[in-house]
Amino acid sequence: MSESDALREHIVESCSVHDNHLYAYEFDSRTCTLIMRTMYPHSDPVEFTDVWFTDVWCHHLECVLGGDIIFDMDGSDLRREIETNPDLFDRLKHHGWPKTEKMNESIEDVIERRQLSVWHILSSYGLDGFVIARERLTFENQQETPLRSLPIA
């Protein structure tokens, strides 16, 4: 069984991350994968849940404080994100964000052509933002993901 197959065995269809604490997140630009690692500290034992966004086209996360408390990661739409962040897309397009493959292609065209979805991430403390990706997967873990250490020089 491959590592990918073993990981897929831990997918849960519906698992709330309401009141979970974000303890780590990572974006791998090689695989276009964003992983949000959360824990629910109010249970015994503590529950650990990872939320994976695959085939990420773009994401915008802000106000990361450490110990962020997730309120929800719900389905959204581009219009909501533009209304919530009216100048964001215009301001960052001069930096090539979000990237479009064709010069005259709109953000809506990319989302439709690539069959992507939009998720809004809202916290009661800290993190706020959105992810535009193909898929959202939720995994339950038995323990916290170990910290990665810097290579020893």
N, C-alpha and C positions, 0 to 999 in steps of 0.2 A: 504494500500500500504506500503510495507516495505521500509526501508531507502535505501536499495540497488536499488529497483525499482524506487524510486524517483530520485536517483542519475543518473540512466541510462537515464532518460528523458532529461537530460542536455547534453548528448553526441552529439558532432557535428562531422560529417563525415570528413570535411576538414576545418581546422582552422589553419592559419599560426601563428607560434610563432616567425617569423622573427622580429628582433628588440624588442622583448619582454624582459623585465627585470625579471630576476629570483629573487624573494624576499624570497623564502623559498623552502626547499625540505626536504622530510622525507622518511626513509626506515623502513618498518615494517617487521621484520624478521619472525613474526608469520604468516603473510599472504603472504609473499614474494611480497610485493607491494612497488614500488617506486613512489612517487608523487612529481612532480616538479610544483611549484606554480609560475605563471608568470603574469606580467601585461604589458600592452601596454600604456605607459603614454602620448603618443602623440595624443590621441583622447579625445573627450569630449562627453560623460563621459569616464573615463579611462576604458579600457577593461581588464578583468581578465580571464585568461585561465589556467586551470590545465591540466597537462599531466600525465596520470597514466600509469605505466608499471606494468602489472600483471604477476604473476607466474615468477618472476625474478629469474633466475638461478645465474647470477653474474652481477656485474656492477663495473665500475671503473670511478670515478669522481675526477678531480684534478683542481687546480688553482681556487677554489671558493673564490671570493674576496668580495662578497656582492655587489648587484647592477649589477651583471653579465648581459651582453647583449647577448641574444641568437641570433646566426646567423641562425642555422637550427638544426633540429633533424631528420635526414634522414635515410632511410634504408641503411644498410651497409652489410658487410660480415666479417667473422672471419679473412680472409686473410688480408683485409685492416687494421683491428685492430692490427694484429700481425706485419704488416709492419710499422704501425705508432708507435707502442710500442714494438720494437724488443726484449727487455729483460724482459718485464713486466711479461709474463706468466712463464718464467723460474725462475725469481727471486722470485715470490710470491708462486710458487707451494710448496716450503718448509714450507709455512705457511698454507697449505691446501686450497689455492685459485687458481683457482676455484675448487670447490669440485666435484669430480666424484664419482659415487656410486660404480663403479667397478674398481679394481686396474689397469687393463690394458686398460681401456676405454679412448679413446682420446676425446679432446674437441669437435672435429667435430662429433664424434659418439653421444655424449650427445645432441648436438644441433639437430641432425637429429632424434634421437630416441624420444626426448621430443617435437619435432616440434616447435622449438624456432626460433626467429628472432633476428637480430642484428641491433641496431640503434646507429649511431654516433651522438654525441652531440657536436656541434661546436659553439663557441661564438666569437664575435668580441671583447669582453672584458671579460676576466675571464674564466669561466668554460669550461672544455674540458673533453671528455671521451666517454664512450659507455655503453650501457645496452644490455644484452642478456636476453630476456623474451619471453613469449608467445604472449602477446598482448600489443598494445599501444592504449589508449583511450584518447580522448581530450574532456574536459568539459569547457563550457563557464559559468562564474559566474557573478553575479550581483555586487559583492563586494569582497574586499580582505578577505581572510580567516583570522579570528581572531588569534592573537598570543596566544600561550599557555603559561600560567604562571607557574612558579615553585610552588610546594606545599608550603604552609606557614608552617613553623616549629613550 
